[in-house]
């Protein structure tokens, strides 16, 4: 279904800072490129690369870190479940740090002002248990 015909409520904002910034990957995963695609920054987190050689990035809380640049996308709740699977979150609760990543609430900054959103943080990839 083309994005112009998608009638699902786009109720969730997602801050992306790694692979999910790529519209081509989002189209592959979701069947469309979500609305948004706007530049945003996240304060209070540091971006780190996994030490396991995969080259994947993750965020960890760090109030002293410089803002992390990323992209905000507006997605439907069912699309978050698809992205949770892609990010290897805990299938029982994607907000628990027991997956490779976990989904947390945050507030991103945009040129138009702050936006409450979801963000994927490092779970077991960052050594969280």
Biotite code that builds the C-alpha atoms (Angstrom):
import biotite.structure as struc

atoms = struc.array([
    struc.Atom([0.000, 0.000, 0.000], chain_id="A", res_id=1, res_name="UNK", atom_name="CA", element="C"),
    struc.Atom([1.527, 3.395, -0.945], chain_id="A", res_id=2, res_name="UNK", atom_name="CA", element="C"),
    struc.Atom([2.190, 5.763, 1.953], chain_id="A", res_id=3, res_name="UNK", atom_name="CA", element="C"),
    struc.Atom([-0.505, 8.134, 0.682], chain_id="A", res_id=4, res_name="UNK", atom_name="CA", element="C"),
    struc.Atom([-3.114, 5.366, 1.152], chain_id="A", res_id=5, res_name="UNK", atom_name="CA", element="C"),
    struc.Atom([-1.913, 4.274, 4.595], chain_id="A", res_id=6, res_name="UNK", atom_name="CA", element="C"),
    struc.Atom([-4.688, 5.173, 7.031], chain_id="A", res_id=7, res_name="UNK", atom_name="CA", element="C"),
    struc.Atom([-3.151, 3.762, 10.230], chain_id="A", res_id=8, res_name="UNK", atom_name="CA", element="C"),
    struc.Atom([-2.806, 6.299, 13.032], chain_id="A", res_id=9, res_name="UNK", atom_name="CA", element="C"),
    struc.Atom([0.786, 7.511, 13.155], chain_id="A", res_id=10, res_name="UNK", atom_name="CA", element="C"),
    struc.Atom([0.851, 7.952, 16.894], chain_id="A", res_id=11, res_name="UNK", atom_name="CA", element="C"),
    struc.Atom([4.475, 7.266, 17.820], chain_id="A", res_id=12, res_name="UNK", atom_name="CA", element="C"),
    struc.Atom([7.663, 9.206, 17.181], chain_id="A", res_id=13, res_name="UNK", atom_name="CA", element="C"),
    struc.Atom([10.910, 7.227, 16.994], chain_id="A", res_id=14, res_name="UNK", atom_name="CA", element="C"),
    struc.Atom([14.382, 8.761, 17.289], chain_id="A", res_id=15, res_name="UNK", atom_name="CA", element="C"),
    struc.Atom([16.888, 6.851, 15.147], chain_id="A", res_id=16, res_name="UNK", atom_name="CA", element="C"),
    struc.Atom([20.667, 7.218, 15.169], chain_id="A", res_id=17, res_name="UNK", atom_name="CA", element="C"),
    struc.Atom([21.994, 4.140, 13.357], chain_id="A", res_id=18, res_name="UNK", atom_name="CA", element="C"),
    struc.Atom([20.689, 1.786, 10.689], chain_id="A", res_id=19, res_name="UNK", atom_name="CA", element="C"),
    struc.Atom([17.076, 2.896, 11.113], chain_id="A", res_id=20, res_name="UNK", atom_name="CA", element="C"),
    struc.Atom([17.933, 6.370, 9.781], chain_id="A", res_id=21, res_name="UNK", atom_name="CA", element="C"),
    struc.Atom([18.025, 4.832, 6.292], chain_id="A", res_id=22, res_name="UNK", atom_name="CA", element="C"),
    struc.Atom([14.685, 5.245, 4.452], chain_id="A", res_id=23, res_name="UNK", atom_name="CA", element="C"),
    struc.Atom([15.532, 2.265, 2.204], chain_id="A", res_id=24, res_name="UNK", atom_name="CA", element="C"),
    struc.Atom([15.824, -0.041, 5.221], chain_id="A", res_id=25, res_name="UNK", atom_name="CA", element="C"),
    struc.Atom([12.579, 1.309, 6.675], chain_id="A", res_id=26, res_name="UNK", atom_name="CA", element="C"),
    struc.Atom([10.816, 0.670, 3.369], chain_id="A", res_id=27, res_name="UNK", atom_name="CA", element="C"),
    struc.Atom([12.161, -2.897, 3.401], chain_id="A", res_id=28, res_name="UNK", atom_name="CA", element="C"),
    struc.Atom([11.050, -3.499, 7.010], chain_id="A", res_id=29, res_name="UNK", atom_name="CA", element="C"),
    struc.Atom([7.737, -1.611, 7.048], chain_id="A", res_id=30, res_name="UNK", atom_name="CA", element="C"),
    struc.Atom([6.692, -1.604, 3.410], chain_id="A", res_id=31, res_name="UNK", atom_name="CA", element="C"),
    struc.Atom([6.849, 2.202, 3.370], chain_id="A", res_id=32, res_name="UNK", atom_name="CA", element="C"),
    struc.Atom([8.965, 5.129, 4.417], chain_id="A", res_id=33, res_name="UNK", atom_name="CA", element="C"),
    struc.Atom([7.354, 6.638, 7.528], chain_id="A", res_id=34, res_name="UNK", atom_name="CA", element="C"),
    struc.Atom([6.379, 10.265, 7.802], chain_id="A", res_id=35, res_name="UNK", atom_name="CA", element="C"),
    struc.Atom([8.836, 12.600, 9.424], chain_id="A", res_id=36, res_name="UNK", atom_name="CA", element="C"),
    struc.Atom([12.412, 12.062, 8.465], chain_id="A", res_id=37, res_name="UNK", atom_name="CA", element="C"),
    struc.Atom([13.365, 15.240, 10.257], chain_id="A", res_id=38, res_name="UNK", atom_name="CA", element="C"),
    struc.Atom([16.697, 16.022, 11.877], chain_id="A", res_id=39, res_name="UNK", atom_name="CA", element="C"),
    struc.Atom([16.715, 15.776, 15.659], chain_id="A", res_id=40, res_name="UNK", atom_name="CA", element="C"),
    struc.Atom([19.139, 15.662, 18.592], chain_id="A", res_id=41, res_name="UNK", atom_name="CA", element="C"),
    struc.Atom([19.026, 13.709, 21.810], chain_id="A", res_id=42, res_name="UNK", atom_name="CA", element="C"),
    struc.Atom([20.701, 14.970, 24.983], chain_id="A", res_id=43, res_name="UNK", atom_name="CA", element="C"),
    struc.Atom([21.724, 12.823, 27.921], chain_id="A", res_id=44, res_name="UNK", atom_name="CA", element="C"),
    struc.Atom([23.040, 9.843, 25.956], chain_id="A", res_id=45, res_name="UNK", atom_name="CA", element="C"),
    struc.Atom([26.369, 8.774, 24.492], chain_id="A", res_id=46, res_name="UNK", atom_name="CA", element="C"),
    struc.Atom([26.691, 6.882, 21.202], chain_id="A", res_id=47, res_name="UNK", atom_name="CA", element="C"),
    struc.Atom([29.055, 3.908, 21.393], chain_id="A", res_id=48, res_name="UNK", atom_name="CA", element="C"),
    struc.Atom([30.081, 1.172, 19.005], chain_id="A", res_id=49, res_name="UNK", atom_name="CA", element="C"),
    struc.Atom([29.662, -2.463, 20.026], chain_id="A", res_id=50, res_name="UNK", atom_name="CA", element="C"),
    struc.Atom([32.912, -4.120, 21.015], chain_id="A", res_id=51, res_name="UNK", atom_name="CA", element="C"),
    struc.Atom([31.874, -7.453, 19.482], chain_id="A", res_id=52, res_name="UNK", atom_name="CA", element="C"),
    struc.Atom([33.129, -6.464, 16.022], chain_id="A", res_id=53, res_name="UNK", atom_name="CA", element="C"),
    struc.Atom([29.658, -6.069, 14.486], chain_id="A", res_id=54, res_name="UNK", atom_name="CA", element="C"),
    struc.Atom([30.059, -2.316, 14.081], chain_id="A", res_id=55, res_name="UNK", atom_name="CA", element="C"),
    struc.Atom([26.580, -1.694, 15.490], chain_id="A", res_id=56, res_name="UNK", atom_name="CA", element="C"),
    struc.Atom([25.970, 1.493, 17.456], chain_id="A", res_id=57, res_name="UNK", atom_name="CA", element="C"),
    struc.Atom([24.001, 1.874, 20.657], chain_id="A", res_id=58, res_name="UNK", atom_name="CA", element="C"),
    struc.Atom([23.176, 4.621, 23.129], chain_id="A", res_id=59, res_name="UNK", atom_name="CA", element="C"),
    struc.Atom([23.766, 4.600, 26.861], chain_id="A", res_id=60, res_name="UNK", atom_name="CA", element="C"),
    struc.Atom([22.697, 7.231, 29.397], chain_id="A", res_id=61, res_name="UNK", atom_name="CA", element="C"),
    struc.Atom([25.387, 9.880, 29.881], chain_id="A", res_id=62, res_name="UNK", atom_name="CA", element="C"),
    struc.Atom([24.289, 13.336, 31.062], chain_id="A", res_id=63, res_name="UNK", atom_name="CA", element="C"),
    struc.Atom([27.685, 14.835, 30.128], chain_id="A", res_id=64, res_name="UNK", atom_name="CA", element="C"),
    struc.Atom([27.797, 13.607, 26.520], chain_id="A", res_id=65, res_name="UNK", atom_name="CA", element="C"),
    struc.Atom([27.382, 15.884, 23.522], chain_id="A", res_id=66, res_name="UNK", atom_name="CA", element="C"),
    struc.Atom([23.937, 15.685, 21.877], chain_id="A", res_id=67, res_name="UNK", atom_name="CA", element="C"),
    struc.Atom([23.471, 12.704, 19.544], chain_id="A", res_id=68, res_name="UNK", atom_name="CA", element="C"),
    struc.Atom([22.307, 13.599, 16.029], chain_id="A", res_id=69, res_name="UNK", atom_name="CA", element="C"),
    struc.Atom([19.590, 11.478, 14.488], chain_id="A", res_id=70, res_name="UNK", atom_name="CA", element="C"),
    struc.Atom([16.328, 11.360, 12.564], chain_id="A", res_id=71, res_name="UNK", atom_name="CA", element="C"),
    struc.Atom([12.751, 11.324, 13.865], chain_id="A", res_id=72, res_name="UNK", atom_name="CA", element="C"),
    struc.Atom([10.191, 9.113, 12.129], chain_id="A", res_id=73, res_name="UNK", atom_name="CA", element="C"),
    struc.Atom([6.478, 8.906, 12.874], chain_id="A", res_id=74, res_name="UNK", atom_name="CA", element="C"),
    struc.Atom([5.318, 5.295, 13.002], chain_id="A", res_id=75, res_name="UNK", atom_name="CA", element="C"),
    struc.Atom([2.224, 3.309, 13.900], chain_id="A", res_id=76, res_name="UNK", atom_name="CA", element="C"),
    struc.Atom([2.190, 1.171, 17.046], chain_id="A", res_id=77, res_name="UNK", atom_name="CA", element="C"),
    struc.Atom([2.199, -2.067, 15.027], chain_id="A", res_id=78, res_name="UNK", atom_name="CA", element="C"),
    struc.Atom([5.278, -0.846, 13.146], chain_id="A", res_id=79, res_name="UNK", atom_name="CA", element="C"),
    struc.Atom([7.112, -0.422, 16.448], chain_id="A", res_id=80, res_name="UNK", atom_name="CA", element="C"),
    struc.Atom([6.640, -4.161, 16.980], chain_id="A", res_id=81, res_name="UNK", atom_name="CA", element="C"),
    struc.Atom([8.323, -4.848, 13.631], chain_id="A", res_id=82, res_name="UNK", atom_name="CA", element="C"),
    struc.Atom([11.194, -2.545, 14.596], chain_id="A", res_id=83, res_name="UNK", atom_name="CA", element="C"),
    struc.Atom([11.398, -4.162, 18.047], chain_id="A", res_id=84, res_name="UNK", atom_name="CA", element="C"),
    struc.Atom([11.978, -7.495, 16.295], chain_id="A", res_id=85, res_name="UNK", atom_name="CA", element="C"),
    struc.Atom([14.622, -5.941, 14.044], chain_id="A", res_id=86, res_name="UNK", atom_name="CA", element="C"),
    struc.Atom([16.428, -4.477, 17.076], chain_id="A", res_id=87, res_name="UNK", atom_name="CA", element="C"),
    struc.Atom([16.241, -7.802, 18.961], chain_id="A", res_id=88, res_name="UNK", atom_name="CA", element="C"),
    struc.Atom([14.384, -6.413, 21.956], chain_id="A", res_id=89, res_name="UNK", atom_name="CA", element="C"),
    struc.Atom([13.026, -8.741, 24.621], chain_id="A", res_id=90, res_name="UNK", atom_name="CA", element="C"),
    struc.Atom([9.872, -10.172, 22.965], chain_id="A", res_id=91, res_name="UNK", atom_name="CA", element="C"),
    struc.Atom([8.079, -10.305, 26.321], chain_id="A", res_id=92, res_name="UNK", atom_name="CA", element="C"),
    struc.Atom([8.752, -6.610, 27.034], chain_id="A", res_id=93, res_name="UNK", atom_name="CA", element="C"),
    struc.Atom([10.676, -4.409, 24.572], chain_id="A", res_id=94, res_name="UNK", atom_name="CA", element="C"),
    struc.Atom([11.231, -1.816, 27.310], chain_id="A", res_id=95, res_name="UNK", atom_name="CA", element="C"),
    struc.Atom([13.365, -4.175, 29.453], chain_id="A", res_id=96, res_name="UNK", atom_name="CA", element="C"),
    struc.Atom([17.155, -4.099, 28.882], chain_id="A", res_id=97, res_name="UNK", atom_name="CA", element="C"),
    struc.Atom([17.263, -7.904, 28.539], chain_id="A", res_id=98, res_name="UNK", atom_name="CA", element="C"),
    struc.Atom([17.272, -7.769, 24.729], chain_id="A", res_id=99, res_name="UNK", atom_name="CA", element="C"),
    struc.Atom([20.150, -6.753, 22.490], chain_id="A", res_id=100, res_name="UNK", atom_name="CA", element="C"),
    struc.Atom([18.477, -3.322, 22.496], chain_id="A", res_id=101, res_name="UNK", atom_name="CA", element="C"),
    struc.Atom([15.524, -1.981, 24.441], chain_id="A", res_id=102, res_name="UNK", atom_name="CA", element="C"),
    struc.Atom([13.012, 0.756, 23.722], chain_id="A", res_id=103, res_name="UNK", atom_name="CA", element="C"),
    struc.Atom([12.849, 3.733, 26.097], chain_id="A", res_id=104, res_name="UNK", atom_name="CA", element="C"),
    struc.Atom([11.006, 7.056, 26.255], chain_id="A", res_id=105, res_name="UNK", atom_name="CA", element="C"),
    struc.Atom([13.045, 10.182, 25.539], chain_id="A", res_id=106, res_name="UNK", atom_name="CA", element="C"),
    struc.Atom([12.643, 13.790, 24.457], chain_id="A", res_id=107, res_name="UNK", atom_name="CA", element="C"),
    struc.Atom([14.346, 14.755, 21.203], chain_id="A", res_id=108, res_name="UNK", atom_name="CA", element="C"),
    struc.Atom([15.039, 18.313, 20.140], chain_id="A", res_id=109, res_name="UNK", atom_name="CA", element="C"),
    struc.Atom([14.116, 19.570, 16.681], chain_id="A", res_id=110, res_name="UNK", atom_name="CA", element="C"),
    struc.Atom([14.219, 22.957, 14.981], chain_id="A", res_id=111, res_name="UNK", atom_name="CA", element="C"),
    struc.Atom([10.486, 23.231, 15.761], chain_id="A", res_id=112, res_name="UNK", atom_name="CA", element="C"),
    struc.Atom([10.874, 22.305, 19.444], chain_id="A", res_id=113, res_name="UNK", atom_name="CA", element="C"),
    struc.Atom([10.980, 19.209, 21.660], chain_id="A", res_id=114, res_name="UNK", atom_name="CA", element="C"),
    struc.Atom([9.287, 15.933, 20.670], chain_id="A", res_id=115, res_name="UNK", atom_name="CA", element="C"),
    struc.Atom([8.492, 13.058, 23.032], chain_id="A", res_id=116, res_name="UNK", atom_name="CA", element="C"),
    struc.Atom([9.623, 9.867, 21.342], chain_id="A", res_id=117, res_name="UNK", atom_name="CA", element="C"),
    struc.Atom([10.901, 6.323, 21.620], chain_id="A", res_id=118, res_name="UNK", atom_name="CA", element="C"),
    struc.Atom([14.577, 5.447, 21.217], chain_id="A", res_id=119, res_name="UNK", atom_name="CA", element="C"),
    struc.Atom([16.442, 2.139, 21.146], chain_id="A", res_id=120, res_name="UNK", atom_name="CA", element="C"),
    struc.Atom([19.163, 1.947, 23.804], chain_id="A", res_id=121, res_name="UNK", atom_name="CA", element="C"),
    struc.Atom([21.854, -0.657, 24.270], chain_id="A", res_id=122, res_name="UNK", atom_name="CA", element="C"),
    struc.Atom([20.656, -3.646, 26.280], chain_id="A", res_id=123, res_name="UNK", atom_name="CA", element="C"),
    struc.Atom([22.823, -6.745, 26.286], chain_id="A", res_id=124, res_name="UNK", atom_name="CA", element="C"),
    struc.Atom([24.879, -5.218, 23.452], chain_id="A", res_id=125, res_name="UNK", atom_name="CA", element="C"),
    struc.Atom([25.990, -2.627, 26.029], chain_id="A", res_id=126, res_name="UNK", atom_name="CA", element="C"),
    struc.Atom([26.482, -5.163, 28.803], chain_id="A", res_id=127, res_name="UNK", atom_name="CA", element="C"),
    struc.Atom([23.107, -4.551, 30.496], chain_id="A", res_id=128, res_name="UNK", atom_name="CA", element="C"),
    struc.Atom([21.642, -7.539, 32.300], chain_id="A", res_id=129, res_name="UNK", atom_name="CA", element="C"),
])
